[in-house]
């Protein structure tokens, strides 16, 4: 199984083989719009990070092997402290403003 973007729609390759998509897209499909990932079943908000806006997320264990954390990945969460590898690449917006970033 693989996830692919075909004509701006994210789909599971096992689910749809050799399909072509065009607007209007199925309501439940994931798609790209203005370089942002969107989902039809979710409100029309940009999906900005893997755990962004999960205000109940207060603890996370990030293994030493993680070398990159995307911009906004943990933005607007309840994290107050994280520990990451000293060579992990991240941005100021990867974690909440008040989050204490420690290093292995």
C-alpha positions in Angstrom: 0.0 0.0 0.0 1.2 3.5 -0.7 -0.3 7.0 -0.5 -0.1 9.0 -3.6 -1.2 12.4 -4.8 -2.8 12.2 -8.1 -4.2 15.4 -9.7 -4.2 17.1 -6.3 -6.0 14.3 -4.4 -4.3 12.1 -1.8 -5.4 8.5 -2.2 -4.4 5.0 -1.1 -2.9 3.2 -4.1 -4.5 -0.1 -3.0 -7.9 1.6 -3.0 -7.8 3.2 -6.4 -5.7 1.8 -9.2 -5.2 3.8 -12.4 -8.0 6.3 -11.4 -8.0 9.9 -12.5 -9.6 12.5 -10.4 -11.1 15.8 -11.4 -13.2 18.4 -9.7 -15.6 18.1 -8.0 -13.7 15.7 -5.8 -15.4 13.1 -3.6 -16.4 14.8 -0.4 -14.3 12.5 1.9 -11.1 12.7 -0.2 -7.8 14.3 1.0 -6.6 16.9 -1.5 -4.1 19.7 -2.0 -5.3 23.2 -2.4 -2.9 26.2 -2.7 -0.1 23.9 -1.5 -2.1 23.0 1.6 -3.4 19.5 2.5 -7.2 19.5 2.9 -9.8 17.0 3.9 -13.5 17.2 2.8 -14.8 15.7 6.0 -13.1 18.3 8.2 -13.9 22.0 8.5 -12.3 24.2 5.8 -9.2 24.8 7.8 -5.6 24.3 6.8 -4.0 21.2 8.3 -0.9 22.9 9.6 0.9 20.2 11.6 0.8 16.6 12.6 -0.5 17.4 16.1 -1.3 21.1 15.8 -4.3 22.4 17.7 -4.6 19.2 19.9 -5.0 21.1 23.1 -5.2 17.9 25.1 -1.7 16.8 24.1 0.5 17.4 27.1 3.2 14.8 26.9 5.1 13.3 24.0 8.2 11.1 23.7 10.4 12.0 20.7 13.0 9.3 20.0 16.7 10.3 19.5 16.4 9.0 15.9 14.0 11.8 14.9 16.1 14.3 12.9 13.4 16.7 11.6 10.2 18.1 13.2 8.0 20.1 10.8 6.9 23.7 11.2 3.8 23.9 13.4 4.0 20.1 14.2 3.0 20.6 17.9 1.7 24.2 17.7 -1.2 25.0 20.0 -0.8 21.9 22.1 -0.4 21.7 25.9 3.2 20.6 25.7 5.3 22.5 28.3 8.5 20.5 27.8 10.0 18.2 25.1 13.3 16.4 24.7 14.8 16.1 21.2 18.1 15.0 19.6 20.7 17.7 19.6 20.9 17.4 15.8 17.2 17.5 15.2 16.1 20.3 12.8 13.0 22.2 14.0 11.6 25.7 13.8 10.5 28.2 16.4 6.9 27.4 15.4 7.3 23.6 15.8 6.3 23.7 19.5 4.1 26.0 21.6 5.8 29.4 22.5 6.2 28.5 26.2 7.5 24.9 25.6 10.9 24.1 27.2 13.0 22.3 24.6 15.7 20.0 26.0 18.3 17.9 24.1 19.5 14.3 24.5 
